[in-house]
Amino acid sequence: MSTTLDFADPALYENPVPVFNAMREENPVHWSDAAGSWIISRHADVVSVLNNLEEAHASLYKINDYAQQCPFGKGTAIARGIEGALVTTDLPDHPRLRRHTAPLLTPRAVERDYADIVEKTVISLLDDLEADTEFDVLDSISVPLPLAVVTKLIGYEPEDALQLNHWAIDLTRSLEPHLESIDLELSDAAAQNLEDHLRDALRTFGPTAEPGTVLYKLHRGLEEGTLLSEQEAVIRLEELVSAGTETTTTIIPAAFEAMTQFPHVWEELKADPELIPGAAEEFLRFASPSPFTARVAISDIVLGDQAIKAGESIQLAILAANRDPRVFTDPDVLDIHRSPNPHITFGGGIHACLGQHLARLEMRTLLKHAVSRWDSFEVATDRVVRRDRIGVWGYSAFPMTVRDRVG
Ligand code: HEM
């Protein structure tokens, strides 16, 4: 078993867990030529890097002056998107920018403003499914659900929401740790299209947006000067569409795939839906949709027995940390009773995922309705297709059949 990542090996994309596990045990802090980065894989080390951001680490690429070194080329739409994103923005700008969206996504705001829309969307999507007839979970549930929620959050109804999803898929390819494998033109075109579309939405709907929507907050931010340019507002929208769709789109089928491996979990959830919140956390730990996040060292640091120099890039292997036996008993077992469950699927520190409460709400609501309607489900595992990517992984096909509960 290799103890570093071989990005040319298709097995890595089919099932990354064995190699991530081996890497964490035998090579927990190592330099990868292929990624041009250190790869950190133990839970304690990843958490320490996430939390010591202000002291020791800046966000991805910033310290290296991304615009100068950008592998995509200075001035491209991808470079603008990456450079302007919250996740790559350091203090002092980060809190100023995050304030334009964060108040809409607190646990309380999410429950108050989105429980109803998520519930209605889930019911309508599940109503459209026919028992004993195969459907694709992506087309039928896990693509439309987060898209409906994100566009509601932003505050407009795009004519072609699916187009946003296609752009998000192509754009998030640029988050691969192994940049050479990326189709740069495709990613850049997607970033440009998304940027143009969202700028139009901001200009068209911003002035009349409803309070409580992102468009309203951004429009106010531009008027009041808390946003310094229209571009800052457009990137806020771009990051919500790209971060808020593909990740949630992936975790839903990933949960069903995990339950085919551990079928008793479905039976337990049917018998006791109170277990759903704990189960959702465990699905998130077990099948983290973002296996990596990244930082750059801003001072010389020692992690494990390795010296990392200021300016060097660091990939944090969330997927490996979430399976660290030093923190999780029997980490390769899907245990919905796990408590505590300190997974780091949503990152941590000042960059902790902004949409995590929304993602949880979507998962829990879907599971609640699925277990109340369906007696059983069957995944056509031989026809499940995973995308060949590891930055934000995902599926391109997930065929499934369900049998309704009787009575
Ligand atoms: C299962 C679903 C999701 C997963 C696994 C996920 C994962 C992550 C991760 C790993 C980070 C980076 C944390 C870091 O580097 O410290 C992040 C940041 C972020 N996520 Fe999510 N995410 C999910 C859903 C969402 C949703 C639904 C939204 C928006 C509606 C969203 C918006 C964001 C934003 C804006 C950031 C940047 C935050 C910052 O840098 O301050 N995410 N997410």
Residues whose N, C-alpha, C, O or C-beta is under 5 A from the ligand:
A	BS01	HEM	L86 V87 E239 L240 A243 G244 T247 T248 I251 P289 S290 T293 T345 F346 G347 G348 I350 H351 A352 C353 L354 G355 Q356 L358 A359
